[in-house]
Amino acid sequence: QQRQGVSQQSEGQQQQEQQQPQRYIFGFQPHGLYPTGAGFLPWMPSFKQHFPGVNPVTLTATIIFFPPFIRDICSWAGFRQVSKRTFLAALEERGAVMFCPGGQAELVHAWRSFLPEKQRQLVLQKRHKGFCRIAIEQRAALVPVLALGESLQLRNAVNLPSLQQYTYRKLGFPVPFFLHGRWGLSPFPRKVPLVYVIGKPLLPPQQAAGQPVDAAAVDALHSQYYGALEDLYARYSHLHPAFKGAKLVLTEH
């Protein structure tokens, strides 16, 4: 479905009809400078059509709740700070969460989406595995969400990749960081096409109650999740004009 330059593709409905999970973990990638789509995607009519009755809590980094205006919007929209405690509480309360597995580590790679067409890359961070462990423990279906155009809405006005990667590793946040949006230096996203592709829910392996989760099971679900994102990109990247010829890069750095 399309509305005002935003389109959404979903593969989840057929599998949902076969086996309806009780809980969902939506993995939204890439993060972009800040993941606006993770907030409004659950409100879209097409999302509600494919996931009726599912109302995920959007979890975001703590830093989002510091800047004025952005903090107010996030609070109004019902966002919560991402932590294991809030993750589990949201799953218990709503039965679904939306979050960015790549986290702020993807911030330092967003500039690659602005490279010339033949050099352009969409970078997904795949280092984290804790969400796969939670999916198995909580028997929640893991749903990959590929966000095409998210990384184009805002850019860092100062592009110093080596320094920004170093400061992210040391401080947990890239420095320097100046949002450049629709009206110059501002937090307002640029008007660009957005395509959200929602994959089939990945059902976690069965886990005996009270038993520790096997590391091999976590690794297998993790590989399945990122394999699904690669497949979605191969099949649907042509839907976004900026990524028809761009390369998908999975990294742990």
N, C-alpha and C positions, 0 to 999 in steps of 0.2 A: 504494500500500500504506500501511497505517496501523499504528502501534504506539506506545502510550503518548502519544497526543496529537501524534505526529509523522507527517506524511504526505508522500509524495513522488510527483510526477508526472514521467513521462519521455516524451519524443518521439523519443529517439535510436535506438531499436532498429531501426525500419524502414530508416533510412538506413544504419545500421551493416551490415545484411545486404546492402545494395546495394554499398557500398564501404567496406571496413574500413580506417580510418586506422591508422597505426603509432604515432602520438604524439598526445597530447591535452593541451590547456591548458584547464582548467576555470576560468571566471571567476565568482567567487562574489560576489553583491551583493544587498543592501547590507552594509557592514562591521559595523554595529552598534557598541556600545561596545567589545566585542572579539568576533571572529567564531567563536563556539564551534562553530557548525554546519559550518564549513569543516574542522574537525578530525574530527568524528564522522560526517559524511555518507558518506565513502568506506567506512566500516565497516558501513553499513546493508545488510541483505540485498537490498533492492530496488535499491540502486545496483549491487551485484555482479551482480544478475540482468541489468540492462540494459548493464553494461559488464564482462562476464566477463574475468577476468585483468588488469584495469586496476587498479593500486594507486598512486594519485597521492601525491606528496609534498606536504604542506601547507606553504606558505610564509607566514610572518607577519612583522610589523614587529619590528625589533630591540628596541623598548621592552618587548615582551611577555616578553623573557628577563631582565628586571631584577627585577620584583616576586617575592618569595618565594611559594611555593606555586603560583602561576600558571606561573612559570618551570619548576618541577618537573613539572607536568602536561604542559606543552608538550614538554619534553625526553623524558618517558616516551612520549608519543604520536608522537614522531619528527618534530615540526615543525622547520623550518629557517628561518633568517633570510632574508628576501627581499632578493635583490640579483641583478644580471644574472648574476654568476658562479654562484651557487647555483641560479638558475633553469635555466641551461643544463646544469649538472652533474646536476640532478635529472631533466631530460628525457633526458639521455644514459643515466643509471643506471636509471630506472624507466619512462621513456617517457611519463610523465604528471605534471602538477603541478596543484594546487588553490591559487588565490590570490585576493586581493581587488583587482581593478583600480581600484576607487575609493579604496582605501587609507584612511589615517586622516583624509583630508579629509571622509569621510562621517560621522565622529564628531560634527562640529559641527552636523550637520543631523538627528541622530537624535531630538532633542527633538520634531520635527514629527510623529513617529509617535504622540505622546501627546496631541496636540491633540484638541479635541472632534470628533466624527465628521464633521461637515460641513466642517471646516477641515483635517482630517488629511491628511498628505502622506507619501509614501515617496520619499525623495530619493536619487538615484544620481548619483555623480560620474563625469563622462565625459571629464575633461581628459587623462588619460594615454593614449598610443597605442603606447608601446614594446612592450607585449605582443603587439600586432598585427604589428609588425615581426618579432618573434621567431617568431611562428607561421608567417609566410611563409618566413623564413630556414630554420627547422627543419622545414618541411613538416608542421606539427602542426595537427590539427583544433582549432578554437576552440569551446568548449562553454559557452553561457550558462547560468548557474544563478541563478534568482531565489529569494531567501530571504525568505519572508513570515513575520514574527514575530520574526526575528533582532533587529531594532532595539527590540523590546519586552521583551527579557529583562533588560536592565540600562538604567539611566538615570543621567545625571549629576545628582547631588543639588543642584548649583548651576547654574541655567540663566541664563547671561549670553551670549547668542549673539554679539553684536558683539565683546565682549572675547575670547571663545573663538575666534572666527574670526581675529581679529587676532593672538593669541598663537600660533595654529597656523601662520599665514603666517610669523611671525618666528622661532618656536622649533621648529616642526615637531611641536608637540603642544599641544592646547588647555588653557588654564589659566583658572580652576580646574577640576580634574577629580577628582570623588569618586564612586566607583561606588556606586550604590544598587541592591541586589539583593533576594534573597528575604528576608533577615533584616536589613533596614535597610542601613546602610553596610557592604556586604560585596561580594566579587567573585563570589558565588554567584548564578547566573541565577535569575530569577523563573520560576515554572512557568506557561508560556503555550503556546497552540497554535503549532505550527511546521509550515509547509508549504514544501517545497523542490520547485521546478519546474525540471526539467532539459530544456533545449531540444535541438534537433537539432544535431549537430556541424556546424560551418561549415567547409567545406574551403577552405584558402587557395589563391590563384591560383598557377599553376605559375611557378617561378622558376628560371632557368638557374643552374647551379652556378657560384659565383665572381663572379656579377654583383650589383651593389648593388641593394637593394630600392627600387623606385620609390615615391616619396611618395604618388602617386595610388593605388597599390595598397593602401598602408597605410590611407589615408583611407577607401577603399571598404570594406575589411574592418572597420574601426572602425565605420563607419555601419551595416554589415550586422549587427554584433554588438549594437549598442544598439537597432537596429530590432527585432531578435529579442527582446530583453528587453522592449521596449514591447509587442510582440505577446503574449508570455507573460503579462504583467501584465493586458492587456485580456481574455485568455481564461481566466485562472485566479485572478485576485485574489479572486473571489467565494468561493473555497474557504476563505479565512481570515476569520473573523468581524470582525476589526478593520479589514480593508481593502476590504470590499465597496463602500463609497462613497468611499474615499480616492483622492486624485489622485497619479499618478506624475509626479515632477518630475526631469528630467535637467538637470544644471547643470555648469558649468566653474568655478564659484567656491567 
